[in-house]
Amino acid sequence: MPNGNNKNPRENCSFSIDIGLLPLLKEYCRRHDRNQSDAVNLSIKTLLAIEKAKDPSFWEEQYEETKE
């Protein structure tokens, strides 16, 4: 949720990724004018959205809203 500066609060974290993904991440960031933190945030949000979309109850709720 955005703070007073209209930015989402962030926390530093450390994690490991496959070494072969680093050049791909750097190239993606260069082509799309993003920094690595933004790209990882987008990746996590996309992963969570995909997982949510796999849940049949999510779609049932969506279709129910269109029936009203």
mmCIF file of the N, C-alpha and C atoms, coordinates in Angstrom:
data_MODEL
# 
_entry.id   MODEL 
# 
loop_
_atom_site.group_PDB 
_atom_site.id 
_atom_site.type_symbol 
_atom_site.label_atom_id 
_atom_site.label_alt_id 
_atom_site.label_comp_id 
_atom_site.label_asym_id 
_atom_site.label_entity_id 
_atom_site.label_seq_id 
_atom_site.pdbx_PDB_ins_code 
_atom_site.Cartn_x 
_atom_site.Cartn_y 
_atom_site.Cartn_z 
_atom_site.occupancy 
_atom_site.B_iso_or_equiv 
_atom_site.pdbx_formal_charge 
_atom_site.auth_seq_id 
_atom_site.auth_comp_id 
_atom_site.auth_asym_id 
_atom_site.auth_atom_id 
_atom_site.pdbx_PDB_model_num 
ATOM 1   N N  . MET A 1 1  ? 0.840   -1.166  0.000   1.00 0.00 ? 1  MET A N  1 
ATOM 2   C CA . MET A 1 1  ? 0.000   0.000   0.000   1.00 0.00 ? 1  MET A CA 1 
ATOM 3   C C  . MET A 1 1  ? 0.893   1.239   0.000   1.00 0.00 ? 1  MET A C  1 
ATOM 4   N N  . PRO A 1 2  ? 0.619   2.197   -0.877  1.00 0.00 ? 2  PRO A N  1 
ATOM 5   C CA . PRO A 1 2  ? 1.473   3.376   -0.970  1.00 0.00 ? 2  PRO A CA 1 
ATOM 6   C C  . PRO A 1 2  ? 1.530   4.160   0.340   1.00 0.00 ? 2  PRO A C  1 
ATOM 7   N N  . ASN A 1 3  ? 2.684   4.766   0.591   1.00 0.00 ? 3  ASN A N  1 
ATOM 8   C CA . ASN A 1 3  ? 2.836   5.612   1.766   1.00 0.00 ? 3  ASN A CA 1 
ATOM 9   C C  . ASN A 1 3  ? 2.565   7.066   1.392   1.00 0.00 ? 3  ASN A C  1 
ATOM 10  N N  . GLY A 1 4  ? 2.936   7.999   2.231   1.00 0.00 ? 4  GLY A N  1 
ATOM 11  C CA . GLY A 1 4  ? 2.685   9.420   1.985   1.00 0.00 ? 4  GLY A CA 1 
ATOM 12  C C  . GLY A 1 4  ? 3.358   9.949   0.735   1.00 0.00 ? 4  GLY A C  1 
ATOM 13  N N  . ASN A 1 5  ? 4.451   9.319   0.303   1.00 0.00 ? 5  ASN A N  1 
ATOM 14  C CA . ASN A 1 5  ? 5.157   9.736   -0.912  1.00 0.00 ? 5  ASN A CA 1 
ATOM 15  C C  . ASN A 1 5  ? 4.605   9.044   -2.150  1.00 0.00 ? 5  ASN A C  1 
ATOM 16  N N  . ASN A 1 6  ? 3.483   8.340   -1.976  1.00 0.00 ? 6  ASN A N  1 
ATOM 17  C CA . ASN A 1 6  ? 2.844   7.580   -3.051  1.00 0.00 ? 6  ASN A CA 1 
ATOM 18  C C  . ASN A 1 6  ? 3.746   6.463   -3.582  1.00 0.00 ? 6  ASN A C  1 
ATOM 19  N N  . LYS A 1 7  ? 4.589   5.937   -2.702  1.00 0.00 ? 7  LYS A N  1 
ATOM 20  C CA . LYS A 1 7  ? 5.447   4.806   -3.053  1.00 0.00 ? 7  LYS A CA 1 
ATOM 21  C C  . LYS A 1 7  ? 5.164   3.669   -2.090  1.00 0.00 ? 7  LYS A C  1 
ATOM 22  N N  . ASN A 1 8  ? 5.288   2.452   -2.574  1.00 0.00 ? 8  ASN A N  1 
ATOM 23  C CA . ASN A 1 8  ? 5.120   1.302   -1.707  1.00 0.00 ? 8  ASN A CA 1 
ATOM 24  C C  . ASN A 1 8  ? 6.343   1.151   -0.824  1.00 0.00 ? 8  ASN A C  1 
ATOM 25  N N  . PRO A 1 9  ? 6.129   0.928   0.477   1.00 0.00 ? 9  PRO A N  1 
ATOM 26  C CA . PRO A 1 9  ? 7.290   0.690   1.340   1.00 0.00 ? 9  PRO A CA 1 
ATOM 27  C C  . PRO A 1 9  ? 8.025   -0.562  0.875   1.00 0.00 ? 9  PRO A C  1 
ATOM 28  N N  . ARG A 1 10 ? 9.312   -0.564  1.031   1.00 0.00 ? 10 ARG A N  1 
ATOM 29  C CA . ARG A 1 10 ? 10.125  -1.700  0.588   1.00 0.00 ? 10 ARG A CA 1 
ATOM 30  C C  . ARG A 1 10 ? 10.995  -2.181  1.723   1.00 0.00 ? 10 ARG A C  1 
ATOM 31  N N  . GLU A 1 11 ? 11.364  -3.436  1.613   1.00 0.00 ? 11 GLU A N  1 
ATOM 32  C CA . GLU A 1 11 ? 12.262  -4.044  2.581   1.00 0.00 ? 11 GLU A CA 1 
ATOM 33  C C  . GLU A 1 11 ? 13.362  -4.756  1.811   1.00 0.00 ? 11 GLU A C  1 
ATOM 34  N N  . ASN A 1 12 ? 14.584  -4.594  2.253   1.00 0.00 ? 12 ASN A N  1 
ATOM 35  C CA . ASN A 1 12 ? 15.688  -5.319  1.626   1.00 0.00 ? 12 ASN A CA 1 
ATOM 36  C C  . ASN A 1 12 ? 15.596  -6.785  1.985   1.00 0.00 ? 12 ASN A C  1 
ATOM 37  N N  . CYS A 1 13 ? 15.865  -7.628  1.016   1.00 0.00 ? 13 CYS A N  1 
ATOM 38  C CA . CYS A 1 13 ? 15.898  -9.061  1.280   1.00 0.00 ? 13 CYS A CA 1 
ATOM 39  C C  . CYS A 1 13 ? 17.007  -9.672  0.437   1.00 0.00 ? 13 CYS A C  1 
ATOM 40  N N  . SER A 1 14 ? 17.383  -10.843 0.821   1.00 0.00 ? 14 SER A N  1 
ATOM 41  C CA . SER A 1 14 ? 18.441  -11.549 0.118   1.00 0.00 ? 14 SER A CA 1 
ATOM 42  C C  . SER A 1 14 ? 17.913  -12.911 -0.287  1.00 0.00 ? 14 SER A C  1 
ATOM 43  N N  . PHE A 1 15 ? 18.139  -13.293 -1.533  1.00 0.00 ? 15 PHE A N  1 
ATOM 44  C CA . PHE A 1 15 ? 17.723  -14.599 -1.994  1.00 0.00 ? 15 PHE A CA 1 
ATOM 45  C C  . PHE A 1 15 ? 18.656  -15.040 -3.098  1.00 0.00 ? 15 PHE A C  1 
ATOM 46  N N  . SER A 1 16 ? 18.582  -16.310 -3.417  1.00 0.00 ? 16 SER A N  1 
ATOM 47  C CA . SER A 1 16 ? 19.447  -16.876 -4.448  1.00 0.00 ? 16 SER A CA 1 
ATOM 48  C C  . SER A 1 16 ? 18.619  -17.212 -5.671  1.00 0.00 ? 16 SER A C  1 
ATOM 49  N N  . ILE A 1 17 ? 19.203  -16.982 -6.839  1.00 0.00 ? 17 ILE A N  1 
ATOM 50  C CA . ILE A 1 17 ? 18.569  -17.392 -8.092  1.00 0.00 ? 17 ILE A CA 1 
ATOM 51  C C  . ILE A 1 17 ? 19.609  -18.137 -8.921  1.00 0.00 ? 17 ILE A C  1 
ATOM 52  N N  . ASP A 1 18 ? 19.118  -18.925 -9.840  1.00 0.00 ? 18 ASP A N  1 
ATOM 53  C CA . ASP A 1 18 ? 20.043  -19.661 -10.710 1.00 0.00 ? 18 ASP A CA 1 
ATOM 54  C C  . ASP A 1 18 ? 20.950  -18.677 -11.439 1.00 0.00 ? 18 ASP A C  1 
ATOM 55  N N  . ILE A 1 19 ? 22.229  -18.992 -11.483 1.00 0.00 ? 19 ILE A N  1 
ATOM 56  C CA . ILE A 1 19 ? 23.213  -18.090 -12.072 1.00 0.00 ? 19 ILE A CA 1 
ATOM 57  C C  . ILE A 1 19 ? 22.908  -17.794 -13.544 1.00 0.00 ? 19 ILE A C  1 
ATOM 58  N N  . GLY A 1 20 ? 22.330  -18.746 -14.235 1.00 0.00 ? 20 GLY A N  1 
ATOM 59  C CA . GLY A 1 20 ? 21.992  -18.533 -15.640 1.00 0.00 ? 20 GLY A CA 1 
ATOM 60  C C  . GLY A 1 20 ? 20.877  -17.526 -15.854 1.00 0.00 ? 20 GLY A C  1 
ATOM 61  N N  . LEU A 1 21 ? 20.100  -17.238 -14.800 1.00 0.00 ? 21 LEU A N  1 
ATOM 62  C CA . LEU A 1 21 ? 19.024  -16.258 -14.931 1.00 0.00 ? 21 LEU A CA 1 
ATOM 63  C C  . LEU A 1 21 ? 19.520  -14.819 -14.813 1.00 0.00 ? 21 LEU A C  1 
ATOM 64  N N  . LEU A 1 22 ? 20.674  -14.617 -14.210 1.00 0.00 ? 22 LEU A N  1 
ATOM 65  C CA . LEU A 1 22 ? 21.180  -13.252 -14.012 1.00 0.00 ? 22 LEU A CA 1 
ATOM 66  C C  . LEU A 1 22 ? 21.361  -12.476 -15.317 1.00 0.00 ? 22 LEU A C  1 
ATOM 67  N N  . PRO A 1 23 ? 22.014  -13.054 -16.332 1.00 0.00 ? 23 PRO A N  1 
ATOM 68  C CA . PRO A 1 23 ? 22.147  -12.282 -17.570 1.00 0.00 ? 23 PRO A CA 1 
ATOM 69  C C  . PRO A 1 23 ? 20.779  -12.013 -18.222 1.00 0.00 ? 23 PRO A C  1 
ATOM 70  N N  . LEU A 1 24 ? 19.848  -12.962 -18.085 1.00 0.00 ? 24 LEU A N  1 
ATOM 71  C CA . LEU A 1 24 ? 18.514  -12.742 -18.636 1.00 0.00 ? 24 LEU A CA 1 
ATOM 72  C C  . LEU A 1 24 ? 17.798  -11.617 -17.907 1.00 0.00 ? 24 LEU A C  1 
ATOM 73  N N  . LEU A 1 25 ? 17.930  -11.590 -16.585 1.00 0.00 ? 25 LEU A N  1 
ATOM 74  C CA . LEU A 1 25 ? 17.324  -10.516 -15.787 1.00 0.00 ? 25 LEU A CA 1 
ATOM 75  C C  . LEU A 1 25 ? 17.932  -9.169  -16.150 1.00 0.00 ? 25 LEU A C  1 
ATOM 76  N N  . LYS A 1 26 ? 19.239  -9.117  -16.255 1.00 0.00 ? 26 LYS A N  1 
ATOM 77  C CA . LYS A 1 26 ? 19.906  -7.853  -16.593 1.00 0.00 ? 26 LYS A CA 1 
ATOM 78  C C  . LYS A 1 26 ? 19.499  -7.365  -17.978 1.00 0.00 ? 26 LYS A C  1 
ATOM 79  N N  . GLU A 1 27 ? 19.394  -8.266  -18.930 1.00 0.00 ? 27 GLU A N  1 
ATOM 80  C CA . GLU A 1 27 ? 18.998  -7.888  -20.286 1.00 0.00 ? 27 GLU A CA 1 
ATOM 81  C C  . GLU A 1 27 ? 17.537  -7.415  -20.304 1.00 0.00 ? 27 GLU A C  1 
ATOM 82  N N  . TYR A 1 28 ? 16.666  -8.128  -19.586 1.00 0.00 ? 28 TYR A N  1 
ATOM 83  C CA . TYR A 1 28 ? 15.268  -7.708  -19.490 1.00 0.00 ? 28 TYR A CA 1 
ATOM 84  C C  . TYR A 1 28 ? 15.182  -6.289  -18.922 1.00 0.00 ? 28 TYR A C  1 
ATOM 85  N N  . CYS A 1 29 ? 15.909  -6.049  -17.847 1.00 0.00 ? 29 CYS A N  1 
ATOM 86  C CA . CYS A 1 29 ? 15.891  -4.725  -17.209 1.00 0.00 ? 29 CYS A CA 1 
ATOM 87  C C  . CYS A 1 29 ? 16.407  -3.645  -18.161 1.00 0.00 ? 29 CYS A C  1 
ATOM 88  N N  . ARG A 1 30 ? 17.445  -3.950  -18.891 1.00 0.00 ? 30 ARG A N  1 
ATOM 89  C CA . ARG A 1 30 ? 17.992  -2.977  -19.845 1.00 0.00 ? 30 ARG A CA 1 
ATOM 90  C C  . ARG A 1 30 ? 16.965  -2.655  -20.921 1.00 0.00 ? 30 ARG A C  1 
ATOM 91  N N  . ARG A 1 31 ? 16.347  -3.688  -21.499 1.00 0.00 ? 31 ARG A N  1 
ATOM 92  C CA . ARG A 1 31 ? 15.387  -3.479  -22.590 1.00 0.00 ? 31 ARG A CA 1 
ATOM 93  C C  . ARG A 1 31 ? 14.126  -2.762  -22.140 1.00 0.00 ? 31 ARG A C  1 
ATOM 94  N N  . HIS A 1 32 ? 13.720  -2.989  -20.898 1.00 0.00 ? 32 HIS A N  1 
ATOM 95  C CA . HIS A 1 32 ? 12.453  -2.430  -20.421 1.00 0.00 ? 32 HIS A CA 1 
ATOM 96  C C  . HIS A 1 32 ? 12.652  -1.264  -19.462 1.00 0.00 ? 32 HIS A C  1 
ATOM 97  N N  . ASP A 1 33 ? 13.857  -0.770  -19.354 1.00 0.00 ? 33 ASP A N  1 
ATOM 98  C CA . ASP A 1 33 ? 14.186  0.364   -18.491 1.00 0.00 ? 33 ASP A CA 1 
ATOM 99  C C  . ASP A 1 33 ? 13.641  0.159   -17.072 1.00 0.00 ? 33 ASP A C  1 
ATOM 100 N N  . ARG A 1 34 ? 13.949  -0.980  -16.489 1.00 0.00 ? 34 ARG A N  1 
ATOM 101 C CA . ARG A 1 34 ? 13.550  -1.315  -15.124 1.00 0.00 ? 34 ARG A CA 1 
ATOM 102 C C  . ARG A 1 34 ? 14.798  -1.622  -14.316 1.00 0.00 ? 34 ARG A C  1 
ATOM 103 N N  . ASN A 1 35 ? 14.673  -1.488  -13.009 1.00 0.00 ? 35 ASN A N  1 
ATOM 104 C CA . ASN A 1 35 ? 15.770  -1.978  -12.176 1.00 0.00 ? 35 ASN A CA 1 
ATOM 105 C C  . ASN A 1 35 ? 15.429  -3.405  -11.736 1.00 0.00 ? 35 ASN A C  1 
ATOM 106 N N  . GLN A 1 36 ? 16.394  -4.096  -11.192 1.00 0.00 ? 36 GLN A N  1 
ATOM 107 C CA . GLN A 1 36 ? 16.198  -5.502  -10.850 1.00 0.00 ? 36 GLN A CA 1 
ATOM 108 C C  . GLN A 1 36 ? 15.132  -5.685  -9.776  1.00 0.00 ? 36 GLN A C  1 
ATOM 109 N N  . SER A 1 37 ? 15.057  -4.776  -8.827  1.00 0.00 ? 37 SER A N  1 
ATOM 110 C CA . SER A 1 37 ? 14.033  -4.876  -7.788  1.00 0.00 ? 37 SER A CA 1 
ATOM 111 C C  . SER A 1 37 ? 12.633  -4.787  -8.387  1.00 0.00 ? 37 SER A C  1 
ATOM 112 N N  . ASP A 1 38 ? 12.438  -3.860  -9.305  1.00 0.00 ? 38 ASP A N  1 
ATOM 113 C CA . ASP A 1 38 ? 11.126  -3.725  -9.948  1.00 0.00 ? 38 ASP A CA 1 
ATOM 114 C C  . ASP A 1 38 ? 10.778  -4.974  -10.744 1.00 0.00 ? 38 ASP A C  1 
ATOM 115 N N  . ALA A 1 39 ? 11.759  -5.534  -11.433 1.00 0.00 ? 39 ALA A N  1 
ATOM 116 C CA . ALA A 1 39 ? 11.514  -6.742  -12.226 1.00 0.00 ? 39 ALA A CA 1 
ATOM 117 C C  . ALA A 1 39 ? 11.158  -7.924  -11.326 1.00 0.00 ? 39 ALA A C  1 
ATOM 118 N N  . VAL A 1 40 ? 11.831  -8.061  -10.210 1.00 0.00 ? 40 VAL A N  1 
ATOM 119 C CA . VAL A 1 40 ? 11.528  -9.155  -9.288  1.00 0.00 ? 40 VAL A CA 1 
ATOM 120 C C  . VAL A 1 40 ? 10.151  -8.949  -8.666  1.00 0.00 ? 40 VAL A C  1 
ATOM 121 N N  . ASN A 1 41 ? 9.806   -7.718  -8.282  1.00 0.00 ? 41 ASN A N  1 
ATOM 122 C CA . ASN A 1 41 ? 8.478   -7.437  -7.744  1.00 0.00 ? 41 ASN A CA 1 
ATOM 123 C C  . ASN A 1 41 ? 7.395   -7.804  -8.753  1.00 0.00 ? 41 ASN A C  1 
ATOM 124 N N  . LEU A 1 42 ? 7.584   -7.408  -10.003 1.00 0.00 ? 42 LEU A N  1 
ATOM 125 C CA . LEU A 1 42 ? 6.617   -7.736  -11.049 1.00 0.00 ? 42 LEU A CA 1 
ATOM 126 C C  . LEU A 1 42 ? 6.514   -9.247  -11.236 1.00 0.00 ? 42 LEU A C  1 
ATOM 127 N N  . SER A 1 43 ? 7.648   -9.928  -11.186 1.00 0.00 ? 43 SER A N  1 
ATOM 128 C CA . SER A 1 43 ? 7.658   -11.386 -11.337 1.00 0.00 ? 43 SER A CA 1 
ATOM 129 C C  . SER A 1 43 ? 6.874   -12.069 -10.227 1.00 0.00 ? 43 SER A C  1 
ATOM 130 N N  . ILE A 1 44 ? 7.049   -11.628 -9.013  1.00 0.00 ? 44 ILE A N  1 
ATOM 131 C CA . ILE A 1 44 ? 6.335   -12.227 -7.884  1.00 0.00 ? 44 ILE A CA 1 
ATOM 132 C C  . ILE A 1 44 ? 4.837   -11.967 -8.006  1.00 0.00 ? 44 ILE A C  1 
ATOM 133 N N  . LYS A 1 45 ? 4.460   -10.738 -8.355  1.00 0.00 ? 45 LYS A N  1 
ATOM 134 C CA . LYS A 1 45 ? 3.042   -10.415 -8.532  1.00 0.00 ? 45 LYS A CA 1 
ATOM 135 C C  . LYS A 1 45 ? 2.427   -11.263 -9.643  1.00 0.00 ? 45 LYS A C  1 
ATOM 136 N N  . THR A 1 46 ? 3.169   -11.461 -10.715 1.00 0.00 ? 46 THR A N  1 
ATOM 137 C CA . THR A 1 46 ? 2.675   -12.279 -11.830 1.00 0.00 ? 46 THR A CA 1 
ATOM 138 C C  . THR A 1 46 ? 2.512   -13.725 -11.392 1.00 0.00 ? 46 THR A C  1 
ATOM 139 N N  . LEU A 1 47 ? 3.483   -14.262 -10.682 1.00 0.00 ? 47 LEU A N  1 
ATOM 140 C CA . LEU A 1 47 ? 3.401   -15.631 -10.177 1.00 0.00 ? 47 LEU A CA 1 
ATOM 141 C C  . LEU A 1 47 ? 2.174   -15.799 -9.285  1.00 0.00 ? 47 LEU A C  1 
ATOM 142 N N  . LEU A 1 48 ? 1.946   -14.855 -8.379  1.00 0.00 ? 48 LEU A N  1 
ATOM 143 C CA . LEU A 1 48 ? 0.800   -14.950 -7.482  1.00 0.00 ? 48 LEU A CA 1 
ATOM 144 C C  . LEU A 1 48 ? -0.516  -14.842 -8.246  1.00 0.00 ? 48 LEU A C  1 
ATOM 145 N N  . ALA A 1 49 ? -0.563  -13.996 -9.270  1.00 0.00 ? 49 ALA A N  1 
ATOM 146 C CA . ALA A 1 49 ? -1.776  -13.874 -10.078 1.00 0.00 ? 49 ALA A CA 1 
ATOM 147 C C  . ALA A 1 49 ? -2.057  -15.172 -10.837 1.00 0.00 ? 49 ALA A C  1 
ATOM 148 N N  . ILE A 1 50 ? -1.023  -15.800 -11.354 1.00 0.00 ? 50 ILE A N  1 
ATOM 149 C CA . ILE A 1 50 ? -1.188  -17.069 -12.065 1.00 0.00 ? 50 ILE A CA 1 
ATOM 150 C C  . ILE A 1 50 ? -1.719  -18.134 -11.108 1.00 0.00 ? 50 ILE A C  1 
ATOM 151 N N  . GLU A 1 51 ? -1.162  -18.194 -9.909  1.00 0.00 ? 51 GLU A N  1 
ATOM 152 C CA . GLU A 1 51 ? -1.624  -19.173 -8.923  1.00 0.00 ? 51 GLU A CA 1 
ATOM 153 C C  . GLU A 1 51 ? -3.085  -18.919 -8.562  1.00 0.00 ? 51 GLU A C  1 
ATOM 154 N N  . LYS A 1 52 ? -3.451  -17.668 -8.387  1.00 0.00 ? 52 LYS A N  1 
ATOM 155 C CA . LYS A 1 52 ? -4.841  -17.335 -8.057  1.00 0.00 ? 52 LYS A CA 1 
ATOM 156 C C  . LYS A 1 52 ? -5.771  -17.736 -9.195  1.00 0.00 ? 52 LYS A C  1 
ATOM 157 N N  . ALA A 1 53 ? -5.338  -17.517 -10.427 1.00 0.00 ? 53 ALA A N  1 
ATOM 158 C CA . ALA A 1 53 ? -6.165  -17.836 -11.594 1.00 0.00 ? 53 ALA A CA 1 
ATOM 159 C C  . ALA A 1 53 ? -6.365  -19.335 -11.759 1.00 0.00 ? 53 ALA A C  1 
ATOM 160 N N  . LYS A 1 54 ? -5.516  -20.148 -11.161 1.00 0.00 ? 54 LYS A N  1 
ATOM 161 C CA . LYS A 1 54 ? -5.668  -21.602 -11.233 1.00 0.00 ? 54 LYS A CA 1 
ATOM 162 C C  . LYS A 1 54 ? -6.764  -22.108 -10.299 1.00 0.00 ? 54 LYS A C  1 
ATOM 163 N N  . ASP A 1 55 ? -7.211  -21.269 -9.376  1.00 0.00 ? 55 ASP A N  1 
ATOM 164 C CA . ASP A 1 55 ? -8.201  -21.663 -8.383  1.00 0.00 ? 55 ASP A CA 1 
ATOM 165 C C  . ASP A 1 55 ? -9.608  -21.535 -8.967  1.00 0.00 ? 55 ASP A C  1 
ATOM 166 N N  . PRO A 1 56 ? -10.324 -22.635 -9.125  1.00 0.00 ? 56 PRO A N  1 
ATOM 167 C CA . PRO A 1 56 ? -11.666 -22.576 -9.715  1.00 0.00 ? 56 PRO A CA 1 
ATOM 168 C C  . PRO A 1 56 ? -12.624 -21.656 -8.954  1.00 0.00 ? 56 PRO A C  1 
ATOM 169 N N  . SER A 1 57 ? -12.462 -21.553 -7.643  1.00 0.00 ? 57 SER A N  1 
ATOM 170 C CA . SER A 1 57 ? -13.363 -20.686 -6.877  1.00 0.00 ? 57 SER A CA 1 
ATOM 171 C C  . SER A 1 57 ? -13.174 -19.212 -7.252  1.00 0.00 ? 57 SER A C  1 
ATOM 172 N N  . PHE A 1 58 ? -11.970 -18.836 -7.646  1.00 0.00 ? 58 PHE A N  1 
ATOM 173 C CA . PHE A 1 58 ? -11.730 -17.462 -8.105  1.00 0.00 ? 58 PHE A CA 1 
ATOM 174 C C  . PHE A 1 58 ? -12.605 -17.160 -9.321  1.00 0.00 ? 58 PHE A C  1 
ATOM 175 N N  . TRP A 1 59 ? -12.634 -18.081 -10.274 1.00 0.00 ? 59 TRP A N  1 
ATOM 176 C CA . TRP A 1 59 ? -13.420 -17.869 -11.492 1.00 0.00 ? 59 TRP A CA 1 
ATOM 177 C C  . TRP A 1 59 ? -14.911 -17.927 -11.218 1.00 0.00 ? 59 TRP A C  1 
ATOM 178 N N  . GLU A 1 60 ? -15.317 -18.784 -10.287 1.00 0.00 ? 60 GLU A N  1 
ATOM 179 C CA . GLU A 1 60 ? -16.729 -18.830 -9.916  1.00 0.00 ? 60 GLU A CA 1 
ATOM 180 C C  . GLU A 1 60 ? -17.171 -17.481 -9.365  1.00 0.00 ? 60 GLU A C  1 
ATOM 181 N N  . GLU A 1 61 ? -16.330 -16.873 -8.521  1.00 0.00 ? 61 GLU A N  1 
ATOM 182 C CA . GLU A 1 61 ? -16.644 -15.551 -7.975  1.00 0.00 ? 61 GLU A CA 1 
ATOM 183 C C  . GLU A 1 61 ? -16.723 -14.502 -9.094  1.00 0.00 ? 61 GLU A C  1 
ATOM 184 N N  . GLN A 1 62 ? -15.796 -14.581 -10.036 1.00 0.00 ? 62 GLN A N  1 
ATOM 185 C CA . GLN A 1 62 ? -15.793 -13.611 -11.139 1.00 0.00 ? 62 GLN A CA 1 
ATOM 186 C C  . GLN A 1 62 ? -17.063 -13.733 -11.973 1.00 0.00 ? 62 GLN A C  1 
ATOM 187 N N  . TYR A 1 63 ? -17.464 -14.954 -12.282 1.00 0.00 ? 63 TYR A N  1 
ATOM 188 C CA . TYR A 1 63 ? -18.658 -15.157 -13.096 1.00 0.00 ? 63 TYR A CA 1 
ATOM 189 C C  . TYR A 1 63 ? -19.922 -14.788 -12.335 1.00 0.00 ? 63 TYR A C  1 
ATOM 190 N N  . GLU A 1 64 ? -19.930 -14.994 -11.030 1.00 0.00 ? 64 GLU A N  1 
ATOM 191 C CA . GLU A 1 64 ? -21.088 -14.604 -10.228 1.00 0.00 ? 64 GLU A CA 1 
ATOM 192 C C  . GLU A 1 64 ? -21.315 -13.099 -10.298 1.00 0.00 ? 64 GLU A C  1 
ATOM 193 N N  . GLU A 1 65 ? -20.224 -12.333 -10.279 1.00 0.00 ? 65 GLU A N  1 
ATOM 194 C CA . GLU A 1 65 ? -20.347 -10.873 -10.342 1.00 0.00 ? 65 GLU A CA 1 
ATOM 195 C C  . GLU A 1 65 ? -20.969 -10.421 -11.661 1.00 0.00 ? 65 GLU A C  1 
ATOM 196 N N  . THR A 1 66 ? -20.751 -11.150 -12.733 1.00 0.00 ? 66 THR A N  1 
ATOM 197 C CA . THR A 1 66 ? -21.302 -10.744 -14.015 1.00 0.00 ? 66 THR A CA 1 
ATOM 198 C C  . THR A 1 66 ? -22.776 -11.099 -14.136 1.00 0.00 ? 66 THR A C  1 
ATOM 199 N N  . LYS A 1 67 ? -23.250 -12.043 -13.317 1.00 0.00 ? 67 LYS A N  1 
ATOM 200 C CA . LYS A 1 67 ? -24.647 -12.453 -13.367 1.00 0.00 ? 67 LYS A CA 1 
ATOM 201 C C  . LYS A 1 67 ? -25.557 -11.440 -12.668 1.00 0.00 ? 67 LYS A C  1 
ATOM 202 N N  . GLU A 1 68 ? -25.002 -10.654 -11.769 1.00 0.00 ? 68 GLU A N  1 
ATOM 203 C CA . GLU A 1 68 ? -25.801 -9.707  -10.980 1.00 0.00 ? 68 GLU A CA 1 
ATOM 204 C C  . GLU A 1 68 ? -26.204 -8.492  -11.754 1.00 0.00 ? 68 GLU A C  1 
# 
